[in-house]
Amino acid sequence: MASEGHIFPFPLCVEVESSYYCNLRCPMCAREVIGTFDEKGFLEPEIYTKLLKEASQHQMSAIMMDHEGEPLTNPRIADMVKEAQDAGLFDIWLHTNANLLTEELSEALIKNGITKMNFSIDAATEQTYDKIRIGGNYPLVVKNVMKFLELKKKMKKDYIRTRVSFVLQKDNGHEREAFINLWKDKVNLISIQSMVDFKHFVNSQEELSADDLKKFICFRAFQLLIVRYNGDVIPCGMTFRHYKKEEYDLGNLKNTTIEECWNSKISKHIRECHLQKQHDKIPFCRDCNLGYKNSAK
């Protein structure tokens, strides 16, 4: 996290929504909860080119190739990784449910410069997977991830960090240890995460306690921005549509720059509120804190 009081002149990382399509219908996904699943689109190549040019000029080090969609639905995803590498970004990563991760695509991603691959699986058996990752194919996912790991070794790309994630919820809690045992000798990192109930973000009426205010300073405000598939730039993934647009709309890359968004009045206000431990003045930050707190109970 950026040290308190220090603001970088340009974000350390940009989270790029390469696709807002998804091949699954996971019930815990924010898209399902807030009702935007039918919204679809790919990031326009022209916007991405503009973003990379600016990132290169400012020597930005990292880029994430996803946000709320499944990045592998974008037919250009492997090319986008190569373009990021050519622009000088040395940390290039994405999250995927791995259903579309063919051997050919795995090889292309590895060859083109991916540095971190995060596989969202959430189950240790097909029966449980079918309840959580609706529309997916568990045996295929395991096969695809194993093939990626095999190719990583074969192509001598040991620096690529691989992670599997398990969002803990009532339908899969009994498989936590089995999941760890399945992957512990195969990947670099196993992530066991608490499920966040996104319904809370939309309907929250709870008051913040003094302790909530003291302990919550979000690193995202000091390190990254998000570029959505349509070019919209937002400070955070929790800026759902029921919030006032003037509270989070930083602009669109069709007619602005990352630097301008990063140094906008809205961005500065968000960071200042966090530094003063007054994030409750920002509605989506307030609800985010409560959403995570209540989900962890």
C-alpha positions as CSV (number, residue, x, y, z in Angstrom):
1,M,0.0,0.0,0.0
2,A,1.2,3.5,-0.7
3,S,2.4,5.1,2.5
4,E,0.1,7.6,4.1
5,G,0.6,11.1,2.7
6,H,2.4,9.9,-0.5
7,I,0.5,10.1,-3.7
8,F,2.1,8.6,-6.9
9,P,1.9,11.0,-9.9
10,F,0.5,8.1,-12.0
11,P,-1.3,4.9,-11.1
12,L,1.0,1.9,-10.5
13,C,-1.6,-0.3,-12.2
14,V,-4.6,-0.1,-14.5
15,E,-7.3,-2.7,-14.3
16,V,-8.6,-3.1,-17.9
17,E,-12.0,-4.6,-18.6
18,S,-11.0,-6.4,-21.8
19,S,-14.4,-8.0,-22.0
20,Y,-17.8,-7.6,-20.4
21,Y,-19.0,-10.9,-21.7
22,C,-19.1,-14.0,-19.5
23,N,-19.7,-17.6,-20.3
24,L,-20.9,-18.5,-16.7
25,R,-23.7,-17.3,-14.4
26,C,-22.2,-17.5,-10.9
27,P,-24.8,-16.5,-8.3
28,M,-22.3,-14.7,-6.1
29,C,-21.0,-12.5,-9.0
30,A,-21.7,-8.7,-8.8
31,R,-23.1,-8.8,-12.3
32,E,-25.9,-11.2,-11.1
33,V,-26.7,-9.3,-8.0
34,I,-26.8,-5.8,-9.5
35,G,-28.5,-6.9,-12.7
36,T,-26.0,-6.1,-15.4
37,F,-25.4,-9.6,-16.8
38,D,-27.1,-8.7,-20.1
39,E,-24.7,-5.8,-20.7
40,K,-22.0,-6.9,-23.1
41,G,-19.0,-5.6,-25.0
42,F,-15.2,-5.7,-25.7
43,L,-12.7,-3.0,-25.1
44,E,-12.1,-1.2,-28.3
45,P,-8.5,-1.7,-29.7
46,E,-8.1,2.1,-30.2
47,I,-8.8,2.8,-26.5
48,Y,-6.4,0.1,-25.5
49,T,-3.7,1.4,-27.8
50,K,-4.1,4.9,-26.3
51,L,-4.0,3.5,-22.8
52,L,-0.8,1.5,-23.4
53,K,0.9,4.5,-25.1
54,E,0.3,6.7,-22.0
55,A,1.2,3.9,-19.6
56,S,4.5,3.5,-21.5
57,Q,5.2,7.2,-21.3
58,H,4.7,7.1,-17.5
59,Q,6.6,3.8,-17.1
60,M,3.6,2.2,-15.5
61,S,4.7,-1.3,-14.3
62,A,1.5,-3.4,-14.1
63,I,-1.8,-4.1,-15.9
64,M,-4.7,-6.4,-15.1
65,M,-6.6,-7.7,-18.2
66,D,-10.0,-8.1,-16.6
67,H,-12.6,-6.6,-14.3
68,E,-16.1,-8.0,-14.2
69,G,-16.1,-10.0,-17.4
70,E,-14.4,-13.2,-18.5
71,P,-11.3,-12.0,-20.5
72,L,-10.9,-15.1,-22.5
73,T,-14.1,-14.3,-24.3
74,N,-12.2,-11.5,-26.1
75,P,-10.7,-13.1,-29.2
76,R,-7.9,-10.5,-29.0
77,I,-6.8,-11.4,-25.4
78,A,-3.5,-13.0,-26.3
79,D,-2.6,-10.1,-28.7
80,M,-3.5,-7.7,-25.9
81,V,-1.0,-9.4,-23.6
82,K,1.7,-9.1,-26.3
83,E,0.8,-5.4,-26.9
84,A,1.2,-4.7,-23.1
85,Q,4.6,-6.4,-23.1
86,D,5.7,-4.5,-26.1
87,A,4.7,-1.3,-24.3
88,G,7.1,-2.1,-21.5
89,L,4.7,-3.3,-18.8
90,F,6.5,-6.2,-17.0
91,D,3.6,-7.4,-14.8
92,I,0.7,-8.6,-16.9
93,W,-2.0,-10.7,-15.3
94,L,-5.6,-11.8,-15.6
95,H,-8.3,-13.8,-13.8
96,T,-10.2,-16.5,-15.6
97,N,-12.6,-19.3,-15.0
98,A,-10.5,-21.3,-17.4
99,N,-13.4,-22.9,-19.3
100,L,-12.1,-21.3,-22.5
101,L,-8.4,-21.9,-21.8
102,T,-7.5,-24.1,-24.7
103,E,-4.0,-25.5,-25.1
104,E,-3.4,-23.1,-28.0
105,L,-4.5,-20.1,-26.0
106,S,-2.4,-21.1,-23.0
107,E,0.6,-21.4,-25.2
108,A,-0.1,-17.9,-26.7
109,L,-0.6,-16.3,-23.4
110,I,2.7,-17.7,-22.0
111,K,4.6,-16.8,-25.1
112,N,3.2,-13.3,-25.3
113,G,4.2,-12.3,-21.8
114,I,1.6,-13.1,-19.1
115,T,3.2,-13.0,-15.7
116,K,0.3,-13.9,-13.4
117,M,-2.6,-16.3,-14.0
118,N,-5.4,-16.5,-11.4
119,F,-7.9,-19.4,-11.9
120,S,-11.3,-19.0,-10.2
121,I,-12.5,-22.5,-9.4
122,D,-14.3,-22.5,-6.0
123,A,-14.8,-26.3,-5.7
124,A,-13.0,-29.6,-5.4
125,T,-15.7,-31.8,-7.0
126,E,-17.9,-31.5,-10.1
127,Q,-21.1,-31.7,-8.0
128,T,-20.2,-28.6,-6.0
129,Y,-18.7,-26.8,-8.9
130,D,-22.0,-27.1,-10.8
131,K,-23.8,-25.3,-8.0
132,I,-21.4,-22.3,-7.9
133,R,-19.9,-22.0,-11.4
134,I,-23.2,-22.4,-13.3
135,G,-22.6,-23.2,-17.0
136,G,-19.0,-24.3,-16.5
137,N,-17.4,-27.7,-16.9
138,Y,-15.3,-28.8,-13.9
139,P,-13.4,-31.7,-15.5
140,L,-12.5,-29.4,-18.4
141,V,-11.4,-26.6,-16.1
142,V,-9.0,-28.9,-14.2
143,K,-7.7,-30.3,-17.5
144,N,-7.1,-26.8,-18.8
145,V,-5.3,-25.5,-15.7
146,M,-3.1,-28.6,-15.6
147,K,-2.2,-28.1,-19.3
148,F,-1.3,-24.5,-18.6
149,L,1.0,-25.6,-15.7
150,E,2.5,-28.2,-18.0
151,L,3.2,-25.7,-20.7
152,K,4.6,-23.2,-18.3
153,K,7.1,-25.8,-17.2
154,K,7.8,-27.0,-20.7
155,M,8.4,-23.4,-22.0
156,K,10.6,-22.7,-19.0
157,K,8.6,-19.8,-17.7
158,D,8.9,-20.4,-14.0
159,Y,8.4,-16.7,-13.2
160,I,4.7,-16.9,-14.1
161,R,2.8,-16.9,-10.9
162,T,-0.2,-19.2,-10.9
163,R,-3.0,-19.0,-8.3
164,V,-6.3,-20.9,-7.7
165,S,-9.1,-19.2,-5.8
166,F,-11.8,-20.6,-3.6
167,V,-14.6,-18.1,-2.6
168,L,-15.9,-19.6,0.7
169,Q,-19.7,-19.9,0.8
170,K,-22.3,-22.3,2.2
171,D,-22.3,-24.6,-0.8
172,N,-18.5,-25.3,-0.8
173,G,-17.3,-24.8,2.7
174,H,-17.1,-28.6,3.2
175,E,-14.5,-28.8,0.4
176,R,-12.0,-26.3,1.6
177,E,-9.4,-28.8,2.7
178,A,-9.9,-31.0,-0.3
179,F,-9.4,-28.0,-2.6
180,I,-6.1,-27.1,-0.8
181,N,-4.9,-30.7,-1.0
182,L,-5.8,-30.9,-4.7
183,W,-3.7,-27.8,-5.7
184,K,-1.1,-27.3,-3.0
185,D,1.7,-29.1,-4.9
186,K,0.7,-27.7,-8.3
187,V,0.3,-23.9,-8.1
188,N,2.2,-21.0,-6.5
189,L,-0.7,-19.7,-4.5
190,I,-4.0,-20.9,-3.1
191,S,-6.4,-18.1,-2.2
192,I,-9.3,-18.9,0.2
193,Q,-11.6,-15.8,0.2
194,S,-14.7,-14.8,2.1
195,M,-17.7,-14.2,-0.1
196,V,-18.9,-10.6,-0.3
197,D,-22.6,-10.2,-0.5
198,F,-23.1,-7.5,-3.1
199,K,-26.7,-7.1,-2.1
200,H,-25.5,-5.3,0.9
201,F,-23.9,-2.6,-1.3
202,V,-27.2,-1.8,-2.8
203,N,-29.4,-1.9,0.4
204,S,-27.0,-0.9,3.2
205,Q,-28.5,1.2,6.0
206,E,-26.1,0.2,8.7
207,E,-24.1,2.9,10.6
208,L,-20.3,2.9,10.8
209,S,-18.7,2.5,14.2
210,A,-15.6,4.5,15.3
211,D,-13.5,1.4,14.9
212,D,-14.7,0.9,11.3
213,L,-13.5,4.4,10.5
214,K,-10.1,4.1,12.1
215,K,-9.1,0.8,10.4
216,F,-10.2,1.3,6.8
217,I,-7.8,3.0,4.3
218,C,-8.2,1.4,0.9
219,F,-4.9,0.8,-1.1
220,R,-6.8,1.0,-4.4
221,A,-7.3,4.7,-4.1
222,F,-3.6,5.2,-4.0
223,Q,-2.5,2.6,-6.6
224,L,-4.9,1.9,-9.5
225,L,-7.7,2.9,-11.7
226,I,-10.2,0.8,-13.7
227,V,-10.9,1.3,-17.4
228,R,-14.2,-0.3,-18.4
229,Y,-14.9,-2.0,-21.7
230,N,-16.6,1.1,-23.0
231,G,-13.7,3.4,-22.1
232,D,-15.2,4.8,-18.8
233,V,-12.6,5.3,-16.1
234,I,-13.7,4.7,-12.6
235,P,-11.8,4.7,-9.2
236,C,-13.1,1.4,-7.9
237,G,-15.1,-1.7,-8.8
238,M,-17.7,-1.0,-6.2
239,T,-19.1,2.1,-8.0
240,F,-22.4,0.4,-8.9
241,R,-25.0,2.2,-11.0
242,H,-27.2,3.2,-8.0
243,Y,-24.6,5.7,-6.8
244,K,-24.5,9.2,-8.2
245,K,-22.4,9.3,-11.4
246,E,-20.8,12.6,-10.4
247,E,-19.3,10.8,-7.3
248,Y,-17.2,8.3,-9.3
249,D,-17.2,9.2,-13.1
250,L,-13.6,10.2,-13.9
251,G,-14.2,10.5,-17.7
252,N,-13.9,8.3,-20.8
253,L,-10.6,7.5,-22.5
254,K,-12.1,8.5,-25.8
255,N,-11.7,12.1,-24.7
256,T,-9.4,12.2,-21.7
257,T,-6.3,10.6,-20.3
258,I,-5.4,8.3,-17.4
259,E,-3.2,11.1,-15.9
260,E,-6.1,13.5,-16.0
261,C,-8.4,11.0,-14.3
262,W,-5.8,10.1,-11.7
263,N,-5.4,13.8,-10.8
264,S,-9.1,14.7,-11.1
265,K,-11.0,16.4,-8.3
266,I,-12.9,13.2,-7.6
267,S,-9.8,11.1,-7.3
268,K,-8.1,13.6,-5.0
269,H,-11.2,13.8,-2.9
270,I,-11.4,10.0,-2.4
271,R,-7.7,9.8,-1.4
272,E,-8.0,12.7,1.0
273,C,-11.1,11.2,2.7
274,H,-9.2,7.9,3.2
275,L,-6.1,9.7,4.6
276,Q,-8.3,11.6,7.0
277,K,-10.1,8.3,7.9
278,Q,-13.4,9.7,6.7
279,H,-14.2,7.3,3.9
280,D,-17.8,7.3,5.1
281,K,-18.1,10.6,3.2
282,I,-17.9,8.5,0.0
283,P,-21.0,6.3,-0.3
284,F,-19.4,3.4,-2.2
285,C,-16.4,3.3,0.1
286,R,-18.7,3.3,3.1
287,D,-20.8,0.4,1.7
288,C,-17.7,-1.5,0.6
289,N,-16.3,-1.4,4.2
290,L,-19.6,-2.6,5.6
291,G,-20.1,-5.2,2.9
292,Y,-16.7,-6.8,3.6
293,K,-17.2,-6.6,7.4
294,N,-20.6,-8.2,7.3
295,S,-19.5,-10.9,4.8
296,A,-16.7,-11.9,7.1
297,K,-19.0,-12.6,10.0
